Amino acid sequence: VFISLLVIWYFLASPNIYKGISVGGVDLSERSRNEAAQLLSPLEKSYRGKKITLYHDEMAFSVDATSIDFTADVDGTIEEAWSYGHEGPWWERIKKIRMASQYGYENPLKFNWNEGKLVQLIEQWQSMIVRQPRNAALSIMSGGIIPEEQGRKLSSDELRPLIIAAFMKTEDEAVALPVTIL
């Protein structure tokens, strides 16, 4: 009994990330936090240089990750991966450790961005895209008909999650702007 308790305590007190835990397809099994940071460093760099293109009709806007300070939160992700199996009651910890070891556990990569800069970009695009509808009219100067113009509206509530999701993907993305014709 004493030896069993000693073995359980040894597994529960491990200073490393438990076996079977990965982040973004990178296996962090039995790695220290520093080793995990080194393994995730290339992944972080790939997101730092990310670019997306937003488009509507003939308009296109190119945005890079640095314009909204978009980064992969490696430290927060590693802390979350390390916490899996290290926190909670001992019986839940043993269950998590066993499940990760047998079936694997993919810990999601965490991200940070500057919400203020994102809002500024969206407002800038709105000023370029939004147009009030205009009825057809008769020109007094030329006597001709001025055709009607459809209005359009950019949905910033729909656009924000589209931008963040596009930056979270590993490949460069082209995103259609959520524009509503009025």
C-alpha positions in Angstrom: 0.0 0.0 0.0 2.8 2.4 0.9 4.6 1.7 -2.3 1.4 2.3 -4.3 0.9 5.7 -2.6 4.5 6.6 -3.3 4.1 5.8 -7.0 0.9 7.8 -7.2 2.6 10.7 -5.4 5.5 10.5 -7.8 3.2 10.9 -10.8 1.2 13.7 -9.3 4.2 15.7 -8.3 5.9 15.6 -11.7 7.4 19.0 -12.6 6.9 18.4 -16.3 3.9 18.4 -18.7 2.3 15.0 -18.7 2.6 12.4 -21.4 0.2 12.7 -24.4 -0.4 16.5 -24.2 0.3 18.5 -27.3 -0.3 22.0 -28.6 -0.8 22.9 -32.3 0.3 19.4 -33.2 3.6 19.7 -31.2 4.0 16.9 -28.7 4.9 18.4 -25.3 5.0 15.0 -23.5 7.2 15.0 -20.4 8.8 18.3 -21.3 9.7 21.1 -18.9 8.1 24.5 -19.4 11.4 25.8 -20.9 11.6 22.9 -23.3 8.0 23.4 -24.3 8.6 27.1 -24.9 11.5 26.2 -27.3 9.4 23.7 -29.1 6.5 26.2 -29.6 8.8 29.1 -30.6 8.6 28.4 -34.4 4.8 28.2 -34.1 4.7 31.6 -32.4 6.9 33.1 -35.1 4.7 31.7 -37.9 1.7 33.6 -36.4 3.7 36.8 -35.9 4.3 37.2 -39.7 0.7 36.3 -40.6 -1.2 38.3 -43.2 -4.8 38.3 -44.2 -6.7 40.0 -47.0 -10.3 41.3 -46.5 -12.3 42.0 -49.6 -15.6 43.3 -50.9 -16.3 43.6 -54.7 -13.2 45.5 -56.0 -12.0 46.7 -52.6 -9.3 44.8 -50.8 -7.5 45.5 -47.6 -4.3 43.7 -46.5 -3.8 43.3 -42.7 -0.7 41.9 -41.0 -0.7 40.5 -37.5 1.5 43.3 -36.2 -1.2 45.9 -37.1 -3.3 44.6 -34.2 -0.5 43.2 -32.1 -1.7 39.7 -32.8 0.6 37.1 -31.1 0.4 33.5 -30.0 0.4 33.4 -26.1 3.1 30.8 -25.7 3.5 31.3 -21.9 -0.2 31.2 -21.2 -0.6 28.1 -23.4 2.3 26.3 -21.7 0.8 27.1 -18.3 -2.5 25.7 -19.4 -0.9 22.6 -20.8 1.1 22.1 -17.7 -2.0 22.6 -15.5 -3.7 19.6 -17.2 -3.3 16.9 -14.7 -1.5 19.1 -12.1 -4.6 20.8 -10.7 -7.7 19.5 -8.9 -8.4 16.6 -6.6 -6.0 13.7 -6.8 -8.5 11.3 -8.3 -9.4 13.7 -11.1 -5.8 14.4 -11.7 -5.0 10.6 -12.1 -8.0 10.3 -14.5 -6.7 13.2 -16.7 -3.1 11.9 -16.6 -4.3 8.4 -17.7 -6.7 9.8 -20.4 -3.9 12.0 -21.9 -1.4 9.2 -21.8 -3.8 6.7 -23.6 -5.8 9.0 -26.0 -3.8 12.2 -26.1 -4.9 15.7 -25.2 -4.7 18.6 -27.6 -4.4 21.8 -25.6 -5.6 24.8 -27.7 -3.1 27.5 -28.5 -4.0 30.8 -26.8 -3.7 34.2 -28.6 -3.5 37.9 -27.6 -4.4 41.0 -29.7 -5.0 44.7 -29.2 -8.8 45.2 -29.3 -8.4 48.9 -29.6 -6.3 48.7 -32.8 -8.8 46.1 -34.2 -11.7 48.5 -33.6 -9.8 51.4 -35.2 -9.2 49.3 -38.3 -12.8 48.3 -38.5 -14.0 51.9 -38.1 -11.6 52.9 -40.9 -13.0 50.3 -43.2 -16.5 51.3 -42.3 -15.8 54.9 -43.4 -14.7 53.5 -46.8 -17.5 51.0 -47.3 -20.6 52.4 -45.7 -22.8 54.2 -48.2 -26.4 55.5 -47.7 -28.9 54.5 -50.3 -30.0 57.2 -52.8 -33.2 57.3 -54.8 -33.1 58.0 -58.5 -33.5 61.7 -59.2 -34.0 64.1 -62.1 -31.0 66.4 -62.7 -32.0 70.0 -63.0 -28.7 70.9 -64.7 -28.7 68.3 -67.5 -32.3 67.2 -67.4 -31.3 63.6 -67.3 -32.0 60.9 -64.7 -29.5 60.3 -62.0 -29.7 56.5 -61.3 -30.4 55.2 -57.8 -27.6 53.9 -55.7 -27.9 51.0 -53.3 -26.6 51.6 -49.9 -24.3 49.2 -48.0 -23.4 48.6 -44.5 -20.4 46.8 -42.9 -21.3 44.6 -40.0 -18.6 45.1 -37.4 -20.1 42.6 -35.0 -19.7 39.8 -37.7 -16.3 41.1 -38.9 -14.4 41.0 -35.6 -14.6 37.2 -35.1 -13.9 36.6 -38.8 -10.6 38.5 -38.5 -9.5 36.8 -35.3 -10.4 33.4 -36.7 -8.4 34.1 -39.9 -5.4 35.1 -37.9 -5.7 31.9 -35.8 -5.3 29.7 -38.9 -1.8 28.7 -39.9 -2.2 29.7 -43.6 -2.8 33.1 -45.0 -6.5 33.8 -45.5 -8.8 35.8 -47.7 -11.9 37.0 -45.9 -15.0 38.3 -47.5 -16.2 41.4 -45.6 -19.7 41.0 -44.2 -21.4 43.8 -46.2 -25.2 44.1 -46.3 -26.8 45.8 -49.3 -29.5 48.3 -48.1 
